[in-house]
Amino acid sequence: MRYFPDQEAFAALGGGFSKVGRIINISMGGLAFEYTVFHETEEENVSAEIFLTTGAVHLHHVPCKVIVDEGIDTHTVHRKNLKMLSNRLCRIQFTEIPIDLERELESFISNYTSSRFNP
């Protein structure tokens, strides 16, 4: 079952957090988030950071792999100082999560998400 964050929750991937965006849904198996591309990167097997903007929760180095990374609209912005910006949807699958991180993830889902979408 997929759960929806009750407050602003974010995921970050890659070295230097090359992909950072708002979590759309999450489960014990993975999550989906949307982000804006500032520069193209190819990441497949990475780790994720999961956090709330309040700072109440921050899960570090959650092992995962990218399942899907696709554009979510055709609107692309070209500006003089910004080569290209586009919105993307990234779906990741958690892989071999250590038991301590699994407990933290369970706690995150129990305390900061709901089974109903709350825009």
C-alpha positions, -999 to 999 in steps of 0.1 A, spaced: 0 0 0 12 35 -8 10 62 18 8 100 13 28 125 35 8 145 59 33 174 57 61 185 34 84 155 30 114 154 7 137 128 -8 173 134 -20 194 112 -42 229 110 -55 263 125 -46 258 161 -37 220 155 -37 217 158 -75 180 151 -72 159 166 -45 121 168 -45 88 165 -28 77 130 -19 44 121 -36 39 87 -20 59 61 0 57 25 11 80 0 28 91 -9 -7 100 25 -21 88 60 -29 79 84 -57 90 121 -57 89 149 -81 119 172 -87 132 199 -110 162 191 -131 190 216 -130 215 193 -147 212 158 -160 226 130 -140 224 92 -144 219 74 -111 208 39 -108 220 23 -76 222 50 -50 211 58 -15 183 82 -5 178 107 22 142 111 35 133 141 56 106 165 67 110 202 63 104 207 100 136 187 107 116 163 129 127 133 109 158 125 87 165 90 74 201 88 62 216 66 34 185 44 26 198 20 0 177 21 -32 177 19 -69 160 41 -95 131 23 -112 116 51 -132 128 87 -139 106 104 -164 93 138 -174 60 148 -160 52 176 -183 63 191 -216 70 225 -202 107 233 -203 121 266 -194 151 280 -214 167 312 -200 200 329 -205 215 318 -172 195 285 -168 203 261 -196 172 240 -190 147 232 -163 122 204 -165 100 187 -140 105 149 -135 90 121 -115 114 96 -99 103 62 -85 128 44 -64 128 9 -48 144 4 -15 171 -24 -15 185 -43 14 175 -19 42 193 -26 75 169 -34 103 175 -1 121 166 19 90 136 -4 84 123 6 119 128 43 112 110 39 79 81 21 96 80 49 122 80 76 94 51 59 76 31 54 109 36 89 122 38 112 91 16 97 64 -19 86 58 -35 62 34 -56 90 18 -43 117 -4 -43 152 13 -33 179 -12 
